[in-house]
């Protein structure tokens, strides 16, 4: 059996692939530089709690890298759907935080737009809106 990298062939595949690439890049950012990544997303880990940085490396980076790389390496519509729904629920969680936790800031408005775009790209392909 020969393995070949599945290169996107259609407009919809390129959209979904782009979202997966951004997800992998974010995962690498959290994996390789969690302290800098936390500062970029407005979080701060306490020096006396090193396990907080490990959470960023493991949970955030792990999921971003795992789902993103699976999408890139396998290029299956259901994987792109999982990626899209993951970003959609990230946007929903951010919206809940903005409404109930007093996090209604310009940063969160920009981040929710990014979350929604990263959700819409793979979902448009996986759900058949863009061939």
N, CA, C and O atoms as a GROMACS GRO file, in nm:
protein
  524
    1UNK      N    1   0.084  -0.118   0.000
    1UNK     CA    2   0.000   0.000   0.000
    1UNK      C    3   0.088   0.124   0.000
    1UNK      O    4   0.182   0.136   0.080
    2UNK      N    5   0.059   0.213  -0.088
    2UNK     CA    6   0.138   0.335  -0.100
    2UNK      C    7   0.061   0.452  -0.039
    2UNK      O    8  -0.058   0.469  -0.066
    3UNK      N    9   0.130   0.531   0.041
    3UNK     CA   10   0.068   0.648   0.103
    3UNK      C   11   0.100   0.770   0.019
    3UNK      O   12   0.215   0.793  -0.018
    4UNK      N   13  -0.002   0.848  -0.010
    4UNK     CA   14   0.020   0.973  -0.082
    4UNK      C   15  -0.055   1.084  -0.010
    4UNK      O   16  -0.163   1.063   0.044
    5UNK      N   17   0.005   1.199  -0.010
    5UNK     CA   18  -0.057   1.314   0.056
    5UNK      C   19  -0.178   1.360  -0.026
    5UNK      O   20  -0.162   1.393  -0.144
    6UNK      N   21  -0.298   1.362   0.033
    6UNK     CA   22  -0.417   1.402  -0.042
    6UNK      C   23  -0.420   1.554  -0.061
    6UNK      O   24  -0.452   1.628   0.032
    7UNK      N   25  -0.389   1.600  -0.179
    7UNK     CA   26  -0.387   1.742  -0.210
    7UNK      C   27  -0.529   1.786  -0.246
    7UNK      O   28  -0.597   1.715  -0.319
    8UNK      N   29  -0.575   1.902  -0.198
    8UNK     CA   30  -0.711   1.948  -0.230
    8UNK      C   31  -0.730   1.967  -0.380
    8UNK      O   32  -0.642   2.018  -0.449
    9UNK      N   33  -0.845   1.926  -0.429
    9UNK     CA   34  -0.874   1.934  -0.572
    9UNK      C   35  -0.985   2.031  -0.607
    9UNK      O   36  -0.991   2.079  -0.721
   10UNK      N   37  -1.072   2.061  -0.513
   10UNK     CA   38  -1.185   2.148  -0.544
   10UNK      C   39  -1.183   2.272  -0.455
   10UNK      O   40  -1.106   2.280  -0.359
   11UNK      N   41  -1.267   2.366  -0.488
   11UNK     CA   42  -1.277   2.491  -0.409
   11UNK      C   43  -1.313   2.460  -0.264
   11UNK      O   44  -1.253   2.515  -0.172
   12UNK      N   45  -1.410   2.372  -0.244
   12UNK     CA   46  -1.452   2.337  -0.109
   12UNK      C   47  -1.342   2.268  -0.030
   12UNK      O   48  -1.324   2.293   0.090
   13UNK      N   49  -1.267   2.181  -0.096
   13UNK     CA   50  -1.156   2.114  -0.028
   13UNK      C   51  -1.049   2.213   0.012
   13UNK      O   52  -0.990   2.200   0.120
   14UNK      N   53  -1.022   2.311  -0.071
   14UNK     CA   54  -0.923   2.414  -0.037
   14UNK      C   55  -0.968   2.494   0.085
   14UNK      O   56  -0.885   2.527   0.170
   15UNK      N   57  -1.098   2.526   0.094
   15UNK     CA   58  -1.147   2.599   0.210
   15UNK      C   59  -1.128   2.517   0.338
   15UNK      O   60  -1.078   2.567   0.438
   16UNK      N   61  -1.171   2.390   0.332
   16UNK     CA   62  -1.158   2.304   0.449
   16UNK      C   63  -1.012   2.282   0.484
   16UNK      O   64  -0.975   2.284   0.602
   17UNK      N   65  -0.929   2.260   0.384
   17UNK     CA   66  -0.786   2.238   0.404
   17UNK      C   67  -0.722   2.360   0.471
   17UNK      O   68  -0.637   2.346   0.559
   18UNK      N   69  -0.763   2.479   0.430
   18UNK     CA   70  -0.707   2.603   0.487
   18UNK      C   71  -0.739   2.612   0.636
   18UNK      O   72  -0.653   2.652   0.715
   19UNK      N   73  -0.860   2.577   0.674
   19UNK     CA   74  -0.897   2.578   0.815
   19UNK      C   75  -0.814   2.476   0.893
   19UNK      O   76  -0.772   2.503   1.006
   20UNK      N   77  -0.790   2.360   0.834
   20UNK     CA   78  -0.708   2.258   0.900
   20UNK      C   79  -0.564   2.306   0.917
   20UNK      O   80  -0.502   2.280   1.020
   21UNK      N   81  -0.511   2.374   0.817
   21UNK     CA   82  -0.373   2.426   0.826
   21UNK      C   83  -0.363   2.529   0.938
   21UNK      O   84  -0.267   2.525   1.016
   22UNK      N   85  -0.458   2.620   0.948
   22UNK     CA   86  -0.457   2.719   1.055
   22UNK      C   87  -0.467   2.650   1.191
   22UNK      O   88  -0.401   2.690   1.286
   23UNK      N   89  -0.550   2.547   1.200
   23UNK     CA   90  -0.563   2.472   1.325
   23UNK      C   91  -0.432   2.406   1.364
   23UNK      O   92  -0.393   2.410   1.480
   24UNK      N   93  -0.363   2.346   1.268
   24UNK     CA   94  -0.233   2.283   1.296
   24UNK      C   95  -0.131   2.389   1.338
   24UNK      O   96  -0.054   2.366   1.432
   25UNK      N   97  -0.130   2.503   1.271
   25UNK     CA   98  -0.036   2.609   1.309
   25UNK      C   99  -0.062   2.660   1.450
   25UNK      O  100   0.032   2.684   1.526
   26UNK      N  101  -0.189   2.675   1.486
   26UNK     CA  102  -0.222   2.714   1.624
   26UNK      C  103  -0.179   2.607   1.722
   26UNK      O  104  -0.129   2.637   1.830
   27UNK      N  105  -0.198   2.481   1.685
   27UNK     CA  106  -0.155   2.371   1.770
   27UNK      C  107  -0.005   2.371   1.790
   27UNK      O  108   0.042   2.350   1.902
   28UNK      N  109   0.070   2.394   1.684
   28UNK     CA  110   0.216   2.402   1.696
   28UNK      C  111   0.259   2.519   1.784
   28UNK      O  112   0.355   2.508   1.861
   29UNK      N  113   0.189   2.631   1.772
   29UNK     CA  114   0.218   2.749   1.854
   29UNK      C  115   0.201   2.715   2.002
   29UNK      O  116   0.288   2.747   2.083
   30UNK      N  117   0.089   2.651   2.039
   30UNK     CA  118   0.066   2.613   2.178
   30UNK      C  119   0.161   2.502   2.223
   30UNK      O  120   0.198   2.496   2.340
   31UNK      N  121   0.199   2.414   2.132
   31UNK     CA  122   0.286   2.302   2.166
   31UNK      C  123   0.430   2.348   2.189
   31UNK      O  124   0.495   2.304   2.284
   32UNK      N  125   0.480   2.435   2.103
   32UNK     CA  126   0.620   2.475   2.108
   32UNK      C  127   0.645   2.597   2.196
   32UNK      O  128   0.754   2.609   2.253
   33UNK      N  129   0.548   2.686   2.207
   33UNK     CA  130   0.566   2.809   2.286
   33UNK      C  131   0.440   2.839   2.367
   33UNK      O  132   0.372   2.938   2.340
   34UNK      N  133   0.407   2.754   2.465
   34UNK     CA  134   0.281   2.773   2.537
   34UNK      C  135   0.273   2.905   2.614
   34UNK      O  136   0.166   2.965   2.622
   35UNK      N  137   0.385   2.949   2.671
   35UNK     CA  138   0.382   3.076   2.745
   35UNK      C  139   0.347   3.193   2.654
   35UNK      O  140   0.264   3.277   2.689
   36UNK      N  141   0.411   3.199   2.539
   36UNK     CA  142   0.382   3.304   2.442
   36UNK      C  143   0.241   3.291   2.387
   36UNK      O  144   0.172   3.391   2.367
   37UNK      N  145   0.198   3.168   2.364
   37UNK     CA  146   0.063   3.145   2.313
   37UNK      C  147  -0.042   3.190   2.416
   37UNK      O  148  -0.143   3.249   2.380
   38UNK      N  149  -0.017   3.160   2.544
   38UNK     CA  150  -0.110   3.205   2.648
   38UNK      C  151  -0.120   3.358   2.650
   38UNK      O  152  -0.229   3.413   2.662
   39UNK      N  153  -0.006   3.425   2.637
   39UNK     CA  154  -0.010   3.571   2.635
   39UNK      C  155  -0.087   3.622   2.513
   39UNK      O  156  -0.158   3.722   2.522
   40UNK      N  157  -0.072   3.554   2.400
   40UNK     CA  158  -0.140   3.596   2.278
   40UNK      C  159  -0.292   3.584   2.291
   40UNK      O  160  -0.366   3.663   2.231
   41UNK      N  161  -0.339   3.487   2.369
   41UNK     CA  162  -0.484   3.470   2.386
   41UNK      C  163  -0.531   3.527   2.519
   41UNK      O  164  -0.640   3.494   2.566
   42UNK      N  165  -0.451   3.611   2.579
   42UNK     CA  166  -0.485   3.685   2.699
   42UNK      C  167  -0.503   3.598   2.824
   42UNK      O  168  -0.589   3.625   2.907
   43UNK      N  169  -0.422   3.493   2.836
   43UNK     CA  170  -0.422   3.408   2.955
   43UNK      C  171  -0.287   3.419   3.023
   43UNK      O  172  -0.187   3.452   2.959
   44UNK      N  173  -0.285   3.391   3.154
   44UNK     CA  174  -0.160   3.399   3.228
   44UNK      C  175  -0.150   3.280   3.322
   44UNK      O  176  -0.238   3.258   3.405
   45UNK      N  177  -0.044   3.205   3.309
   45UNK     CA  178  -0.018   3.093   3.399
   45UNK      C  179   0.067   3.143   3.515
   45UNK      O  180   0.161   3.220   3.494
   46UNK      N  181   0.036   3.100   3.636
   46UNK     CA  182   0.115   3.140   3.752
   46UNK      C  183   0.244   3.060   3.756
   46UNK      O  184   0.247   2.942   3.720
   47UNK      N  185   0.352   3.125   3.800
   47UNK     CA  186   0.482   3.059   3.805
   47UNK      C  187   0.481   2.939   3.900
   47UNK      O  188   0.551   2.840   3.876
   48UNK      N  189   0.402   2.947   4.006
   48UNK     CA  190   0.398   2.836   4.103
   48UNK      C  191   0.305   2.723   4.058
   48UNK      O  192   0.288   2.624   4.130
   49UNK      N  193   0.244   2.737   3.941
   49UNK     CA  194   0.156   2.633   3.887
   49UNK      C  195   0.203   2.592   3.747
   49UNK      O  196   0.139   2.628   3.648
   50UNK      N  197   0.314   2.517   3.737
   50UNK     CA  198   0.366   2.478   3.606
   50UNK      C  199   0.271   2.384   3.530
   50UNK      O  200   0.281   2.370   3.408
   51UNK      N  201   0.180   2.319   3.603
   51UNK     CA  202   0.085   2.231   3.534
   51UNK      C  203  -0.011   2.309   3.445
   51UNK      O  204  -0.073   2.250   3.356
   52UNK      N  205  -0.025   2.439   3.468
   52UNK     CA  206  -0.110   2.520   3.381
   52UNK      C  207  -0.052   2.528   3.241
   52UNK      O  208  -0.125   2.522   3.142
   53UNK      N  209   0.079   2.542   3.230
   53UNK     CA  210   0.144   2.544   3.100
   53UNK      C  211   0.133   2.407   3.033
   53UNK      O  212   0.116   2.397   2.912
   54UNK      N  213   0.144   2.302   3.114
   54UNK     CA  214   0.129   2.167   3.060
   54UNK      C  215  -0.011   2.145   3.003
   54UNK      O  216  -0.027   2.072   2.906
   55UNK      N  217  -0.111   2.207   3.062
   55UNK     CA  218  -0.247   2.196   3.009
   55UNK      C  219  -0.256   2.257   2.869
   55UNK      O  220  -0.321   2.202   2.780
   56UNK      N  221  -0.191   2.371   2.850
   56UNK     CA  222  -0.190   2.434   2.718
   56UNK      C  223  -0.120   2.347   2.615
   56UNK      O  224  -0.166   2.334   2.501
   57UNK      N  225  -0.009   2.287   2.656
   57UNK     CA  226   0.065   2.199   2.566
   57UNK      C  227  -0.012   2.072   2.536
   57UNK      O  228  -0.012   2.025   2.422
   58UNK      N  229  -0.077   2.016   2.635
   58UNK     CA  230  -0.142   1.887   2.615
   58UNK      C  231  -0.283   1.900   2.560
   58UNK      O  232  -0.312   1.847   2.452
   59UNK      N  233  -0.370   1.968   2.629
   59UNK     CA  234  -0.511   1.971   2.587
   59UNK      C  235  -0.534   2.060   2.466
   59UNK      O  236  -0.596   2.017   2.368
   60UNK      N  237  -0.487   2.182   2.471
   60UNK     CA  238  -0.510   2.273   2.358
   60UNK      C  239  -0.431   2.227   2.236
   60UNK      O  240  -0.488   2.201   2.130
   61UNK      N  241  -0.300   2.217   2.251
   61UNK     CA  242  -0.216   2.178   2.137
   61UNK      C  243  -0.248   2.038   2.090
   61UNK      O  244  -0.250   2.012   1.970
   62UNK      N  245  -0.274   1.947   2.183
   62UNK     CA  246  -0.304   1.810   2.146
   62UNK      C  247  -0.426   1.798   2.058
   62UNK      O  248  -0.423   1.728   1.956
   63UNK      N  249  -0.534   1.864   2.095
   63UNK     CA  250  -0.655   1.857   2.014
   63UNK      C  251  -0.639   1.930   1.881
   63UNK      O  252  -0.682   1.880   1.777
   64UNK      N  253  -0.578   2.047   1.884
   64UNK     CA  254  -0.558   2.121   1.759
   64UNK      C  255  -0.473   2.040   1.662
   64UNK      O  256  -0.506   2.027   1.544
   65UNK      N  257  -0.362   1.986   1.712
   65UNK     CA  258  -0.274   1.909   1.625
   65UNK      C  259  -0.338   1.778   1.581
   65UNK      O  260  -0.327   1.739   1.464
   66UNK      N  261  -0.406   1.710   1.672
   66UNK     CA  262  -0.467   1.582   1.639
   66UNK      C  263  -0.575   1.594   1.532
   66UNK      O  264  -0.572   1.522   1.432
   67UNK      N  265  -0.669   1.683   1.553
   67UNK     CA  266  -0.778   1.698   1.456
   67UNK      C  267  -0.726   1.760   1.326
   67UNK      O  268  -0.762   1.715   1.217
   68UNK      N  269  -0.642   1.862   1.337
   68UNK     CA  270  -0.591   1.928   1.218
   68UNK      C  271  -0.508   1.835   1.130
   68UNK      O  272  -0.526   1.832   1.009
   69UNK      N  273  -0.418   1.759   1.192
   69UNK     CA  274  -0.335   1.666   1.114
   69UNK      C  275  -0.417   1.552   1.054
   69UNK      O  276  -0.390   1.509   0.942
   70UNK      N  277  -0.516   1.503   1.127
   70UNK     CA  278  -0.603   1.400   1.069
   70UNK      C  279  -0.675   1.453   0.946
   70UNK      O  280  -0.688   1.382   0.846
   71UNK      N  281  -0.721   1.576   0.952
   71UNK     CA  282  -0.787   1.636   0.836
   71UNK      C  283  -0.691   1.648   0.718
   71UNK      O  284  -0.726   1.617   0.605
   72UNK      N  285  -0.569   1.693   0.745
   72UNK     CA  286  -0.471   1.711   0.638
   72UNK      C  287  -0.425   1.579   0.578
   72UNK      O  288  -0.408   1.569   0.457
   73UNK      N  289  -0.405   1.480   0.661
   73UNK     CA  290  -0.350   1.354   0.614
   73UNK      C  291  -0.453   1.259   0.553
   73UNK      O  292  -0.420   1.178   0.467
   74UNK      N  293  -0.579   1.270   0.597
   74UNK     CA  294  -0.682   1.178   0.549
   74UNK      C  295  -0.784   1.244   0.456
   74UNK      O  296  -0.842   1.176   0.371
   75UNK      N  297  -0.805   1.374   0.472
   75UNK     CA  298  -0.893   1.453   0.384
   75UNK      C  299  -1.031   1.389   0.365
   75UNK      O  300  -1.078   1.375   0.252
   76UNK      N  301  -1.094   1.352   0.475
   76UNK     CA  302  -1.228   1.293   0.469
   76UNK      C  303  -1.333   1.397   0.511
   76UNK      O  304  -1.311   1.472   0.606
   77UNK      N  305  -1.446   1.402   0.441
   77UNK     CA  306  -1.550   1.501   0.475
   77UNK      C  307  -1.597   1.494   0.621
   77UNK      O  308  -1.624   1.598   0.682
   78UNK      N  309  -1.607   1.374   0.678
   78UNK     CA  310  -1.652   1.365   0.817
   78UNK      C  311  -1.548   1.422   0.913
   78UNK      O  312  -1.584   1.476   1.018
   79UNK      N  313  -1.421   1.410   0.880
   79UNK     CA  314  -1.318   1.472   0.964
   79UNK      C  315  -1.326   1.624   0.954
   79UNK      O  316  -1.312   1.694   1.054
   80UNK      N  317  -1.348   1.674   0.833
   80UNK     CA  318  -1.366   1.819   0.818
   80UNK      C  319  -1.490   1.866   0.892
   80UNK      O  320  -1.492   1.977   0.945
   81UNK      N  321  -1.594   1.783   0.897
   81UNK     CA  322  -1.713   1.818   0.973
   81UNK      C  323  -1.681   1.826   1.122
   81UNK      O  324  -1.727   1.917   1.191
   82UNK      N  325  -1.602   1.732   1.172
   82UNK     CA  326  -1.561   1.736   1.313
   82UNK      C  327  -1.480   1.862   1.342
   82UNK      O  328  -1.499   1.925   1.447
   83UNK      N  329  -1.392   1.899   1.250
   83UNK     CA  330  -1.313   2.022   1.267
   83UNK      C  331  -1.405   2.144   1.271
   83UNK      O  332  -1.390   2.231   1.356
   84UNK      N  333  -1.499   2.149   1.177
   84UNK     CA  334  -1.590   2.262   1.172
   84UNK      C  335  -1.678   2.274   1.296
   84UNK      O  336  -1.696   2.383   1.349
   85UNK      N  337  -1.732   2.162   1.342
   85UNK     CA  338  -1.814   2.166   1.462
   85UNK      C  339  -1.733   2.200   1.586
   85UNK      O  340  -1.784   2.265   1.678
   86UNK      N  341  -1.607   2.158   1.590
   86UNK     CA  342  -1.521   2.194   1.702
   86UNK      C  343  -1.501   2.345   1.709
   86UNK      O  344  -1.510   2.405   1.816
   87UNK      N  345  -1.473   2.407   1.594
   87UNK     CA  346  -1.458   2.552   1.593
   87UNK      C  347  -1.591   2.622   1.621
   87UNK      O  348  -1.593   2.727   1.685
   88UNK      N  349  -1.702   2.565   1.574
   88UNK     CA  350  -1.833   2.625   1.602
   88UNK      C  351  -1.864   2.622   1.751
   88UNK      O  352  -1.917   2.719   1.806
   89UNK      N  353  -1.832   2.511   1.818
   89UNK     CA  354  -1.854   2.506   1.962
   89UNK      C  355  -1.758   2.597   2.037
   89UNK      O  356  -1.791   2.646   2.145
   90UNK      N  357  -1.639   2.619   1.982
   90UNK     CA  358  -1.549   2.718   2.042
   90UNK      C  359  -1.611   2.857   2.035
   90UNK      O  360  -1.606   2.933   2.132
   91UNK      N  361  -1.670   2.888   1.922
   91UNK     CA  362  -1.738   3.018   1.908
   91UNK      C  363  -1.857   3.028   2.002
   91UNK      O  364  -1.881   3.133   2.062
   92UNK      N  365  -1.932   2.919   2.016
   92UNK     CA  366  -2.047   2.919   2.106
   92UNK      C  367  -2.003   2.938   2.250
   92UNK      O  368  -2.065   3.013   2.325
   93UNK      N  369  -1.896   2.870   2.291
   93UNK     CA  370  -1.843   2.887   2.426
   93UNK      C  371  -1.795   3.029   2.450
   93UNK      O  372  -1.814   3.084   2.559
   94UNK      N  373  -1.733   3.089   2.349
   94UNK     CA  374  -1.689   3.228   2.362
   94UNK      C  375  -1.809   3.321   2.375
   94UNK      O  376  -1.807   3.416   2.454
   95UNK      N  377  -1.914   3.294   2.298
   95UNK     CA  378  -2.035   3.375   2.306
   95UNK      C  379  -2.100   3.364   2.444
   95UNK      O  380  -2.143   3.465   2.500
   96UNK      N  381  -2.105   3.243   2.498
   96UNK     CA  382  -2.158   3.227   2.634
   96UNK      C  383  -2.075   3.304   2.736
   96UNK      O  384  -2.130   3.368   2.826
   97UNK      N  385  -1.942   3.299   2.720
   97UNK     CA  386  -1.855   3.374   2.809
   97UNK      C  387  -1.876   3.524   2.797
   97UNK      O  388  -1.871   3.597   2.896
   98UNK      N  389  -1.901   3.570   2.676
   98UNK     CA  390  -1.925   3.713   2.655
   98UNK      C  391  -2.056   3.755   2.718
   98UNK      O  392  -2.068   3.866   2.770
   99UNK      N  393  -2.156   3.668   2.712
   99UNK     CA  394  -2.288   3.703   2.766
   99UNK      C  395  -2.296   3.686   2.918
   99UNK      O  396  -2.362   3.766   2.985
  100UNK      N  397  -2.232   3.584   2.973
  100UNK     CA  398  -2.254   3.555   3.114
  100UNK      C  399  -2.134   3.585   3.205
  100UNK      O  400  -2.152   3.599   3.326
  101UNK      N  401  -2.014   3.596   3.150
  101UNK     CA  402  -1.897   3.615   3.234
  101UNK      C  403  -1.838   3.755   3.227
  101UNK      O  404  -1.732   3.781   3.284
  102UNK      N  405  -1.904   3.846   3.158
  102UNK     CA  406  -1.855   3.982   3.148
  102UNK      C  407  -1.733   3.995   3.058
  102UNK      O  408  -1.651   4.085   3.076
  103UNK      N  409  -1.720   3.904   2.961
  103UNK     CA  410  -1.604   3.906   2.872
  103UNK      C  411  -1.635   3.972   2.738
  103UNK      O  412  -1.579   3.934   2.636
  104UNK      N  413  -1.723   4.069   2.739
  104UNK     CA  414  -1.764   4.139   2.617
  104UNK      C  415  -1.658   4.245   2.583
  104UNK      O  416  -1.676   4.363   2.613
  105UNK      N  417  -1.550   4.201   2.521
  105UNK     CA  418  -1.438   4.289   2.489
  105UNK      C  419  -1.413   4.288   2.339
  105UNK      O  420  -1.456   4.195   2.270
  106UNK      N  421  -1.344   4.389   2.287
  106UNK     CA  422  -1.310   4.387   2.144
  106UNK      C  423  -1.228   4.265   2.104
  106UNK      O  424  -1.246   4.212   1.994
  107UNK      N  425  -1.138   4.219   2.192
  107UNK     CA  426  -1.060   4.099   2.162
  107UNK      C  427  -1.152   3.980   2.137
  107UNK      O  428  -1.132   3.905   2.041
  108UNK      N  429  -1.251   3.962   2.223
  108UNK     CA  430  -1.342   3.848   2.208
  108UNK      C  431  -1.430   3.860   2.084
  108UNK      O  432  -1.465   3.759   2.023
  109UNK      N  433  -1.465   3.981   2.045
  109UNK     CA  434  -1.541   3.998   1.920
  109UNK      C  435  -1.457   3.957   1.800
  109UNK      O  436  -1.506   3.892   1.708
  110UNK      N  437  -1.331   3.996   1.801
  110UNK     CA  438  -1.243   3.954   1.693
  110UNK      C  439  -1.219   3.804   1.694
  110UNK      O  440  -1.216   3.740   1.589
  111UNK      N  441  -1.201   3.747   1.813
  111UNK     CA  442  -1.176   3.604   1.824
  111UNK      C  443  -1.297   3.522   1.783
  111UNK      O  444  -1.282   3.414   1.725
  112UNK      N  445  -1.417   3.571   1.811
  112UNK     CA  446  -1.537   3.496   1.772
  112UNK      C  447  -1.553   3.496   1.620
  112UNK      O  448  -1.603   3.399   1.562
  113UNK      N  449  -1.512   3.604   1.556
  113UNK     CA  450  -1.516   3.609   1.409
  113UNK      C  451  -1.419   3.506   1.352
  113UNK      O  452  -1.452   3.434   1.257
  114UNK      N  453  -1.299   3.498   1.409
  114UNK     CA  454  -1.200   3.400   1.364
  114UNK      C  455  -1.254   3.258   1.385
  114UNK      O  456  -1.244   3.174   1.296
  115UNK      N  457  -1.312   3.232   1.504
  115UNK     CA  458  -1.369   3.100   1.532
  115UNK      C  459  -1.477   3.064   1.431
  115UNK      O  460  -1.481   2.951   1.382
  116UNK      N  461  -1.564   3.159   1.400
  116UNK     CA  462  -1.673   3.132   1.306
  116UNK      C  463  -1.622   3.109   1.164
  116UNK      O  464  -1.676   3.024   1.092
  117UNK      N  465  -1.522   3.182   1.123
  117UNK     CA  466  -1.465   3.161   0.989
  117UNK      C  467  -1.399   3.023   0.982
  117UNK      O  468  -1.418   2.950   0.885
  118UNK      N  469  -1.322   2.988   1.087
  118UNK     CA  470  -1.257   2.857   1.088
  118UNK      C  471  -1.358   2.743   1.098
  118UNK      O  472  -1.328   2.630   1.058
  119UNK      N  473  -1.478   2.771   1.148
  119UNK     CA  474  -1.585   2.670   1.150
  119UNK      C  475  -1.655   2.663   1.016
  119UNK      O  476  -1.687   2.554   0.968
  120UNK      N  477  -1.678   2.778   0.955
  120UNK     CA  478  -1.757   2.782   0.831
  120UNK      C  479  -1.683   2.717   0.714
  120UNK      O  480  -1.746   2.653   0.629
  121UNK      N  481  -1.551   2.734   0.707
  121UNK     CA  482  -1.476   2.682   0.592
  121UNK      C  483  -1.489   2.529   0.578
  121UNK      O  484  -1.526   2.482   0.470
  122UNK      N  485  -1.459   2.450   0.681
  122UNK     CA  486  -1.474   2.306   0.663
  122UNK      C  487  -1.620   2.260   0.658
  122UNK      O  488  -1.652   2.163   0.590
  123UNK      N  489  -1.708   2.330   0.730
  123UNK     CA  490  -1.849   2.290   0.728
  123UNK      C  491  -1.912   2.315   0.592
  123UNK      O  492  -1.997   2.238   0.548
  124UNK      N  493  -1.873   2.422   0.526
  124UNK     CA  494  -1.927   2.449   0.391
  124UNK      C  495  -1.893   2.336   0.297
  124UNK      O  496  -1.975   2.298   0.213
  125UNK      N  497  -1.774   2.281   0.309
  125UNK     CA  498  -1.735   2.168   0.223
  125UNK      C  499  -1.802   2.038   0.269
  125UNK      O  500  -1.859   1.966   0.188
  126UNK      N  501  -1.795   2.009   0.399
  126UNK     CA  502  -1.846   1.882   0.451
  126UNK      C  503  -1.997   1.870   0.433
  126UNK      O  504  -2.048   1.760   0.412
  127UNK      N  505  -2.069   1.981   0.442
  127UNK     CA  506  -2.214   1.977   0.428
  127UNK      C  507  -2.261   1.997   0.284
  127UNK      O  508  -2.381   1.996   0.257
  128UNK      N  509  -2.167   2.014   0.192
  128UNK     CA  510  -2.201   2.021   0.050
  128UNK      C  511  -2.242   2.157  -0.002
  128UNK      O  512  -2.296   2.167  -0.112
  129UNK      N  513  -2.219   2.263   0.074
  129UNK     CA  514  -2.254   2.398   0.026
  129UNK      C  515  -2.156   2.448  -0.080
  129UNK      O  516  -2.193   2.524  -0.169
  130UNK      N  517  -2.031   2.404  -0.068
  130UNK     CA  518  -1.928   2.439  -0.166
  130UNK      C  519  -1.868   2.309  -0.216
  130UNK      O  520  -1.808   2.234  -0.138
  131UNK      N  521  -1.882   2.280  -0.344
  131UNK     CA  522  -1.830   2.151  -0.396
  131UNK      C  523  -1.678   2.145  -0.399
  131UNK      O  524  -1.621   2.044  -0.440
   0.00000   0.00000   0.00000
